[in-house]
């Protein structure tokens, strides 16, 4: 292995610099991965933009790569294997794990993949160290016919599959998905696979067009047609479920307004502690609505999310609008933070540094 590698290091104040740093060393039970593709996720962007964690760190957690080295005692994987790796894995033995609330498990909250510095995923680097508890249960093998660009979707698909499972959708339910970025589009596809009638909103015409091509009725949330579409689809009741797949002012309030009494409302993108929403208590109490939160991945759905991605059942690769080298990481962050008319998913290819 090379003694040094290129990595995009977060240095604070929103600054990410491509630097030469030491290649991670692995210990017993660990893997060293050569990162081929890493998706740009908005949770990492928030940490960079708002300085939520102290520098220095290397972010990036939607990782697909090749096993470059395996530590002593590793028997399931060997150099040359193509894999995806989750950066969080629960202990399976604590109070929260017994209740299937894995994202609240203290072990789950520890990041188990690093390119150096404080563990933070590390996928925006040429190599990452995968720690032993992740190797044990958080790594999936990529079939030979699946590209790394498709494989990097396993973790985000898992997070959406978790949210869909919480809603317990039934065939024929009318579901609204607010936001049709990469995450919103995954929710749309999963909802349609459940047999739901999906209504989506987004301010960008290209995203509405793509959502419509999947089989959803997609509308501009700024127009009056949303209210009439909801009434027409539900005999005036309101939708059975709402998935808030992006963060914007009054979006949660809008979700409540468009839902029927007894509806379920899933908050997925509301991860900032500074975000506040306001609604009447009667909307929940008298309206008997259920507010649900869903955060991060579910190890119980790991194999299913991999199967969905690897099978090609979901239209994922066509969502990739920008494939960039590591040296273009700053450009990738800007595109993801401020999407243009045609931009969707940004992925980084760390082995391409020119």
The 8 nearest C-alpha neighbors of each residue, nearest first, counted from 0:
[[1, 2, 67, 22, 68, 3, 31, 4],
 [2, 0, 3, 22, 4, 21, 126, 23],
 [1, 3, 22, 21, 0, 4, 23, 20],
 [4, 2, 21, 22, 20, 1, 19, 5],
 [3, 5, 19, 22, 20, 125, 21, 6],
 [4, 6, 19, 18, 124, 125, 20, 17],
 [5, 7, 124, 17, 18, 8, 123, 19],
 [8, 6, 17, 16, 123, 15, 57, 124],
 [9, 7, 57, 16, 15, 56, 6, 10],
 [8, 10, 15, 56, 55, 11, 14, 54],
 [11, 9, 55, 54, 14, 15, 8, 12],
 [10, 12, 13, 54, 14, 9, 50, 53],
 [13, 11, 14, 50, 10, 48, 47, 49],
 [12, 14, 48, 47, 11, 15, 50, 49],
 [13, 15, 12, 11, 10, 9, 16, 47],
 [16, 14, 9, 8, 10, 7, 13, 329],
 [17, 15, 8, 7, 18, 9, 14, 10],
 [18, 16, 7, 6, 8, 326, 5, 15],
 [19, 17, 6, 5, 16, 20, 7, 8],
 [18, 20, 5, 4, 3, 6, 21, 17],
 [21, 19, 3, 4, 18, 5, 22, 6],
 [20, 22, 3, 2, 23, 4, 19, 115],
 [21, 23, 3, 2, 4, 20, 24, 126],
 [24, 22, 128, 114, 115, 21, 25, 127],
 [23, 25, 22, 26, 128, 31, 21, 127],
 [24, 26, 29, 128, 70, 31, 23, 30],
 [25, 27, 70, 29, 28, 24, 71, 30],
 [28, 26, 71, 70, 29, 72, 25, 131],
 [27, 29, 131, 73, 70, 72, 71, 26],
 [30, 28, 131, 130, 70, 27, 129, 26],
 [31, 29, 69, 129, 68, 128, 70, 32],
 [30, 32, 128, 68, 67, 127, 66, 129],
 [33, 31, 66, 67, 127, 126, 65, 34],
 [32, 34, 126, 65, 64, 67, 125, 66],
 [35, 33, 64, 125, 126, 32, 36, 63],
 [34, 36, 64, 348, 63, 349, 350, 33],
 [37, 35, 348, 63, 347, 34, 147, 148],
 [36, 38, 62, 61, 347, 122, 346, 151],
 [37, 39, 346, 61, 345, 40, 347, 151],
 [38, 40, 345, 346, 59, 37, 41, 347],
 [41, 39, 42, 43, 38, 44, 59, 61],
 [40, 42, 44, 43, 45, 39, 335, 336],
 [41, 43, 45, 44, 40, 46, 270, 39],
 [44, 42, 46, 41, 45, 40, 47, 58],
 [43, 45, 41, 47, 46, 42, 48, 40],
 [46, 44, 48, 42, 47, 43, 49, 41],
 [47, 45, 51, 43, 50, 44, 49, 48],
 [46, 48, 44, 13, 50, 45, 49, 43],
 [49, 47, 13, 45, 46, 50, 44, 12],
 [48, 50, 51, 46, 47, 45, 13, 12],
 [51, 49, 47, 46, 52, 48, 11, 12],
 [50, 52, 46, 49, 53, 47, 45, 48],
 [53, 51, 50, 46, 54, 47, 56, 49],
 [52, 54, 55, 50, 51, 11, 56, 10],
 [55, 53, 10, 56, 11, 9, 52, 50],
 [54, 56, 10, 9, 8, 116, 53, 57],
 [57, 55, 9, 54, 116, 8, 117, 58],
 [56, 58, 121, 8, 9, 119, 7, 114],
 [59, 57, 121, 119, 120, 123, 122, 56],
 [58, 60, 122, 120, 123, 121, 61, 37],
 [59, 61, 120, 62, 122, 86, 121, 58],
 [62, 60, 38, 37, 151, 154, 59, 152],
 [61, 63, 37, 60, 151, 122, 83, 84],
 [64, 62, 83, 151, 36, 147, 82, 35],
 [65, 63, 34, 35, 33, 82, 81, 32],
 [64, 66, 81, 33, 32, 80, 79, 67],
 [65, 67, 32, 78, 79, 80, 68, 31],
 [66, 68, 78, 32, 31, 33, 65, 79],
 [69, 67, 31, 78, 66, 30, 70, 77],
 [68, 70, 30, 77, 29, 73, 31, 78],
 [71, 69, 27, 29, 28, 26, 73, 30],
 [70, 72, 27, 73, 28, 69, 26, 29],
 [71, 73, 28, 74, 27, 70, 69, 29],
 [72, 74, 28, 71, 70, 75, 69, 76],
 [73, 75, 76, 72, 77, 71, 69, 28],
 [76, 74, 73, 77, 135, 134, 72, 69],
 [77, 75, 74, 73, 80, 78, 69, 66],
 [76, 78, 80, 69, 79, 66, 68, 75],
 [79, 77, 66, 67, 68, 80, 69, 76],
 [78, 80, 66, 65, 77, 81, 67, 68],
 [79, 81, 66, 65, 78, 77, 82, 76],
 [82, 80, 65, 141, 64, 140, 79, 66],
 [83, 81, 140, 141, 139, 64, 63, 65],
 [82, 84, 63, 139, 138, 62, 64, 140],
 [83, 85, 138, 137, 62, 86, 139, 82],
 [86, 84, 137, 87, 138, 154, 83, 133],
 [85, 87, 111, 112, 110, 120, 60, 84],
 [88, 86, 107, 85, 110, 111, 109, 89],
 [87, 89, 107, 133, 137, 90, 86, 298],
 [90, 88, 107, 106, 91, 101, 104, 87],
 [89, 91, 92, 106, 88, 93, 107, 104],
 [90, 92, 96, 89, 93, 97, 101, 104],
 [93, 91, 90, 96, 97, 94, 95, 89],
 [92, 94, 96, 95, 91, 97, 90, 104],
 [93, 95, 97, 96, 98, 92, 104, 100],
 [96, 94, 100, 98, 97, 93, 104, 101],
 [95, 97, 99, 91, 101, 93, 98, 100],
 [96, 98, 95, 94, 99, 93, 92, 91],
 [97, 99, 95, 96, 100, 94, 101, 93],
 [100, 98, 96, 101, 97, 95, 297, 299],
 [101, 99, 95, 98, 96, 102, 103, 104],
 [100, 102, 96, 104, 103, 99, 89, 95],
 [101, 103, 104, 100, 107, 295, 108, 294],
 [102, 104, 101, 100, 95, 105, 107, 108],
 [103, 105, 107, 101, 106, 95, 102, 89],
 [106, 104, 108, 107, 103, 109, 89, 90],
 [107, 105, 109, 108, 89, 104, 90, 88],
 [108, 106, 89, 88, 104, 87, 109, 105],
 [107, 109, 105, 106, 110, 104, 102, 87],
 [110, 108, 107, 106, 111, 87, 105, 118],
 [109, 111, 87, 86, 118, 112, 119, 108],
 [110, 112, 86, 130, 87, 133, 129, 109],
 [113, 111, 129, 120, 86, 128, 110, 118],
 [114, 112, 118, 121, 120, 115, 128, 127],
 [113, 115, 127, 121, 23, 128, 126, 57],
 [116, 114, 113, 23, 117, 118, 57, 56],
 [115, 117, 56, 118, 55, 114, 113, 57],
 [116, 118, 56, 119, 115, 113, 55, 57],
 [119, 117, 113, 110, 112, 120, 116, 111],
 [120, 118, 58, 121, 113, 57, 110, 117],
 [121, 119, 60, 112, 59, 113, 58, 122],
 [120, 122, 114, 57, 113, 58, 59, 123],
 [123, 121, 59, 124, 60, 37, 120, 62],
 [124, 122, 59, 121, 7, 6, 58, 57],
 [125, 123, 6, 122, 126, 349, 5, 121],
 [124, 126, 349, 34, 350, 33, 5, 4],
 [127, 125, 33, 32, 34, 124, 114, 22],
 [128, 126, 114, 32, 113, 31, 121, 129],
 [127, 129, 31, 113, 112, 30, 23, 114],
 [130, 128, 112, 30, 29, 31, 111, 127],
 [131, 129, 29, 111, 133, 132, 112, 128],
 [130, 132, 29, 28, 134, 133, 135, 129],
 [133, 131, 135, 134, 130, 136, 88, 111],
 [132, 134, 137, 135, 131, 130, 136, 88],
 [135, 133, 131, 132, 136, 137, 138, 130],
 [134, 136, 132, 133, 131, 137, 138, 28],
 [135, 137, 133, 134, 138, 132, 88, 298],
 [136, 138, 133, 85, 134, 84, 88, 135],
 [137, 139, 84, 134, 83, 136, 85, 82],
 [138, 140, 83, 82, 141, 84, 137, 305],
 [141, 139, 82, 81, 142, 83, 138, 80],
 [140, 142, 82, 81, 143, 139, 145, 83],
 [143, 141, 144, 145, 140, 309, 81, 146],
 [142, 144, 145, 141, 146, 81, 140, 80],
 [143, 145, 142, 146, 141, 309, 310, 147],
 [146, 144, 142, 143, 309, 141, 147, 149],
 [147, 145, 148, 149, 150, 144, 143, 141],
 [146, 148, 150, 149, 63, 36, 151, 35],
 [149, 147, 146, 150, 151, 36, 316, 346],
 [148, 150, 146, 147, 151, 316, 152, 145],
 [149, 151, 147, 152, 148, 153, 63, 146],
 [150, 152, 63, 61, 62, 149, 153, 148],
 [153, 151, 150, 155, 154, 149, 156, 61],
 [154, 152, 156, 305, 151, 155, 304, 150],
 [153, 155, 157, 156, 152, 61, 158, 85],
 [156, 154, 158, 157, 152, 153, 159, 182],
 [157, 155, 159, 153, 158, 154, 304, 152],
 [158, 156, 160, 154, 304, 155, 159, 296],
 [157, 159, 296, 155, 161, 295, 156, 160],
 [160, 158, 162, 156, 161, 157, 186, 163],
 [159, 161, 157, 163, 162, 158, 156, 164],
 [162, 160, 164, 158, 159, 163, 157, 297],
 [161, 163, 159, 165, 164, 160, 293, 158],
 [162, 164, 160, 166, 165, 161, 159, 167],
 [163, 165, 161, 162, 167, 166, 160, 168],
 [164, 166, 162, 163, 167, 161, 291, 293],
 [165, 167, 163, 164, 168, 162, 263, 240],
 [168, 166, 164, 165, 169, 163, 162, 263],
 [169, 167, 166, 172, 170, 193, 163, 195],
 [168, 170, 172, 171, 167, 195, 193, 194],
 [171, 169, 194, 195, 172, 193, 168, 196],
 [170, 172, 195, 194, 196, 169, 173, 168],
 [173, 171, 195, 170, 169, 196, 239, 174],
 [172, 174, 196, 238, 239, 195, 197, 171],
 [173, 175, 240, 197, 241, 238, 239, 198],
 [174, 176, 198, 241, 199, 197, 242, 177],
 [177, 175, 199, 242, 241, 243, 178, 198],
 [178, 176, 243, 200, 244, 199, 242, 175],
 [177, 179, 201, 245, 244, 183, 200, 180],
 [180, 178, 183, 184, 201, 206, 181, 200],
 [179, 181, 183, 182, 178, 184, 343, 206],
 [182, 180, 184, 183, 344, 343, 185, 179],
 [183, 181, 185, 184, 180, 186, 244, 179],
 [182, 184, 179, 186, 180, 244, 178, 185],
 [183, 185, 187, 179, 181, 186, 182, 180],
 [184, 186, 182, 188, 187, 183, 189, 181],
 [187, 185, 183, 189, 184, 188, 190, 159],
 [186, 188, 184, 190, 185, 189, 191, 183],
 [189, 187, 185, 191, 190, 186, 192, 184],
 [188, 190, 192, 186, 191, 187, 185, 193],
 [191, 189, 193, 187, 192, 188, 195, 186],
 [190, 192, 194, 188, 195, 193, 189, 187],
 [191, 193, 189, 194, 190, 188, 195, 187],
 [194, 192, 190, 191, 195, 170, 189, 168],
 [193, 195, 170, 191, 192, 171, 190, 196],
 [196, 194, 171, 172, 170, 191, 190, 193],
 [195, 197, 173, 172, 171, 174, 191, 194],
 [198, 196, 174, 215, 175, 173, 195, 199],
 [197, 199, 175, 216, 215, 217, 174, 176],
 [200, 198, 217, 176, 175, 177, 216, 218],
 [199, 201, 218, 177, 220, 217, 219, 178],
 [200, 202, 178, 219, 203, 179, 207, 220],
 [201, 203, 219, 204, 220, 200, 221, 207],
 [202, 204, 206, 201, 205, 340, 207, 219],
 [205, 203, 207, 206, 208, 202, 340, 201],
 [206, 204, 208, 207, 203, 341, 209, 340],
 [205, 207, 209, 208, 204, 203, 179, 210],
 [206, 208, 210, 204, 217, 205, 209, 211],
 [207, 209, 205, 211, 206, 210, 204, 212],
 [210, 208, 212, 206, 211, 207, 205, 213],
 [211, 209, 207, 213, 208, 212, 215, 206],
 [210, 212, 215, 208, 214, 213, 209, 217],
 [211, 213, 209, 214, 210, 208, 215, 207],
 [214, 212, 210, 211, 215, 209, 188, 187],
 [213, 215, 211, 212, 216, 210, 191, 197],
 [216, 214, 211, 197, 198, 217, 210, 213],
 [215, 217, 198, 211, 199, 197, 218, 214],
 [218, 216, 199, 207, 200, 211, 198, 215],
 [219, 217, 200, 220, 199, 225, 207, 201],
 [218, 220, 202, 221, 201, 200, 222, 217],
 [221, 219, 200, 222, 218, 201, 202, 225],
 [222, 220, 219, 223, 202, 225, 218, 224],
 [223, 221, 220, 224, 219, 225, 218, 226],
 [222, 224, 225, 226, 221, 227, 220, 219],
 [223, 225, 227, 222, 226, 228, 218, 219],
 [226, 224, 228, 227, 223, 229, 220, 218],
 [227, 225, 229, 228, 224, 223, 230, 257],
 [226, 228, 230, 224, 229, 225, 231, 223],
 [229, 227, 225, 231, 230, 226, 224, 232],
 [228, 230, 232, 226, 227, 231, 237, 225],
 [231, 229, 235, 227, 233, 228, 232, 234],
 [232, 230, 228, 229, 234, 233, 227, 235],
 [233, 231, 229, 230, 228, 234, 173, 235],
 [232, 234, 235, 230, 236, 231, 237, 229],
 [235, 233, 230, 231, 236, 232, 237, 229],
 [234, 236, 230, 233, 237, 231, 229, 232],
 [237, 235, 259, 233, 234, 230, 238, 258],
 [238, 236, 259, 258, 257, 233, 235, 229],
 [237, 239, 258, 173, 259, 240, 174, 257],
 [238, 240, 262, 173, 174, 172, 259, 258],
 [241, 239, 263, 174, 262, 238, 264, 175],
 [240, 242, 175, 264, 174, 176, 254, 265],
 [241, 243, 176, 265, 244, 264, 177, 175],
 [244, 242, 177, 266, 245, 267, 265, 176],
 [245, 243, 183, 178, 268, 177, 267, 242],
 [244, 246, 268, 178, 243, 247, 177, 267],
 [247, 245, 268, 269, 250, 244, 248, 243],
 [246, 248, 250, 249, 245, 251, 269, 274],
 [247, 249, 250, 246, 251, 276, 252, 274],
 [250, 248, 252, 251, 253, 247, 276, 277],
 [249, 251, 253, 252, 248, 247, 254, 246],
 [252, 250, 254, 253, 249, 255, 276, 243],
 [251, 253, 249, 255, 254, 250, 256, 278],
 [254, 252, 250, 256, 251, 255, 249, 257],
 [253, 255, 251, 252, 257, 256, 241, 250],
 [256, 254, 252, 258, 253, 257, 251, 264],
 [255, 257, 253, 254, 258, 252, 259, 237],
 [256, 258, 237, 254, 255, 253, 238, 259],
 [259, 257, 237, 238, 255, 256, 262, 239],
 [258, 260, 237, 236, 262, 238, 261, 239],
 [261, 259, 286, 262, 287, 288, 258, 237],
 [260, 262, 288, 287, 259, 286, 263, 289],
 [263, 261, 239, 288, 240, 259, 260, 258],
 [264, 262, 289, 240, 288, 290, 241, 265],
 [263, 265, 241, 290, 240, 291, 242, 289],
 [264, 266, 291, 242, 292, 243, 241, 267],
 [267, 265, 292, 243, 291, 268, 269, 242],
 [266, 268, 293, 244, 269, 243, 265, 292],
 [269, 267, 245, 244, 246, 270, 266, 243],
 [268, 270, 267, 271, 246, 266, 274, 245],
 [271, 269, 268, 272, 267, 42, 274, 294],
 [272, 270, 273, 274, 269, 45, 268, 275],
 [271, 273, 274, 270, 275, 269, 51, 276],
 [272, 274, 271, 275, 270, 269, 276, 49],
 [275, 273, 272, 271, 276, 269, 270, 248],
 [274, 276, 273, 277, 272, 248, 271, 269],
 [277, 275, 251, 278, 274, 252, 249, 248],
 [276, 278, 275, 252, 279, 249, 251, 280],
 [279, 277, 252, 280, 276, 282, 255, 281],
 [278, 280, 281, 282, 277, 283, 284, 252],
 [279, 281, 282, 283, 284, 278, 285, 286],
 [280, 282, 284, 285, 283, 279, 286, 278],
 [283, 281, 286, 280, 279, 284, 285, 278],
 [282, 284, 288, 286, 281, 287, 280, 285],
 [285, 283, 281, 287, 286, 282, 280, 288],
 [284, 286, 281, 287, 283, 282, 280, 288],
 [285, 287, 260, 282, 283, 288, 284, 261],
 [288, 286, 261, 284, 283, 285, 260, 289],
 [287, 289, 261, 283, 262, 286, 263, 260],
 [290, 288, 263, 264, 291, 262, 287, 283],
 [289, 291, 264, 263, 265, 288, 292, 266],
 [292, 290, 265, 264, 266, 289, 293, 263],
 [291, 293, 266, 265, 267, 294, 290, 162],
 [294, 292, 267, 162, 266, 291, 295, 265],
 [293, 295, 267, 292, 102, 296, 158, 162],
 [294, 296, 158, 102, 293, 297, 157, 161],
 [297, 295, 158, 157, 298, 161, 294, 154],
 [298, 296, 299, 300, 161, 101, 301, 157],
 [297, 299, 301, 300, 296, 88, 89, 101],
 [298, 300, 297, 301, 302, 303, 99, 296],
 [301, 299, 303, 298, 297, 302, 304, 157],
 [300, 302, 298, 304, 303, 299, 305, 157],
 [301, 303, 305, 304, 300, 306, 299, 139],
 [304, 302, 306, 300, 305, 301, 307, 157],
 [303, 305, 157, 307, 301, 306, 302, 153],
 [306, 304, 302, 308, 303, 153, 307, 309],
 [305, 307, 303, 309, 304, 308, 310, 302],
 [308, 306, 304, 310, 305, 309, 312, 303],
 [307, 309, 305, 306, 310, 311, 153, 304],
 [308, 310, 306, 311, 307, 305, 145, 150],
 [311, 309, 312, 307, 308, 306, 313, 305],
 [310, 312, 313, 309, 308, 307, 314, 315],
 [313, 311, 310, 307, 314, 308, 309, 306],
 [312, 314, 311, 315, 308, 307, 188, 185],
 [315, 313, 316, 317, 312, 311, 318, 188],
 [316, 314, 318, 317, 313, 149, 319, 152],
 [315, 317, 318, 319, 149, 314, 148, 152],
 [318, 316, 319, 315, 314, 320, 344, 343],
 [317, 319, 316, 315, 344, 343, 320, 181],
 [320, 318, 344, 317, 316, 321, 345, 343],
 [319, 321, 342, 343, 344, 318, 345, 322],
 [320, 322, 345, 319, 323, 346, 344, 342],
 [323, 321, 346, 347, 345, 320, 348, 324],
 [324, 322, 347, 327, 348, 321, 346, 325],
 [323, 325, 351, 348, 327, 326, 352, 347],
 [326, 324, 349, 352, 328, 327, 347, 348],
 [325, 327, 352, 324, 328, 17, 353, 329],
 [328, 326, 330, 325, 324, 329, 323, 331],
 [327, 329, 331, 325, 330, 326, 332, 324],
 [330, 328, 332, 331, 327, 333, 15, 326],
 [331, 329, 333, 327, 328, 332, 334, 323],
 [332, 330, 328, 334, 329, 333, 335, 345],
 [331, 333, 329, 335, 330, 334, 336, 328],
 [332, 334, 336, 330, 331, 335, 337, 329],
 [335, 333, 338, 331, 337, 332, 336, 330],
 [334, 336, 332, 333, 338, 337, 331, 345],
 [337, 335, 333, 334, 332, 338, 44, 41],
 [336, 338, 334, 335, 333, 339, 332, 342],
 [339, 337, 334, 342, 335, 336, 340, 343],
 [338, 340, 342, 341, 337, 334, 343, 203],
 [339, 341, 342, 203, 205, 338, 204, 206],
 [342, 340, 339, 205, 343, 320, 338, 206],
 [341, 343, 339, 320, 338, 340, 344, 334],
 [344, 342, 320, 318, 319, 180, 181, 345],
 [343, 345, 319, 320, 318, 181, 346, 321],
 [344, 346, 321, 39, 319, 322, 38, 320],
 [347, 345, 38, 322, 37, 39, 321, 323],
 [346, 348, 323, 37, 36, 324, 322, 349],
 [347, 349, 36, 324, 35, 350, 351, 323],
 [350, 348, 325, 125, 351, 124, 347, 324],
 [349, 351, 348, 125, 352, 35, 34, 325],
 [352, 350, 324, 349, 348, 353, 325, 326],
 [351, 353, 325, 326, 324, 350, 349, 5],
 [352, 351, 326, 324, 325, 327, 350, 349]]
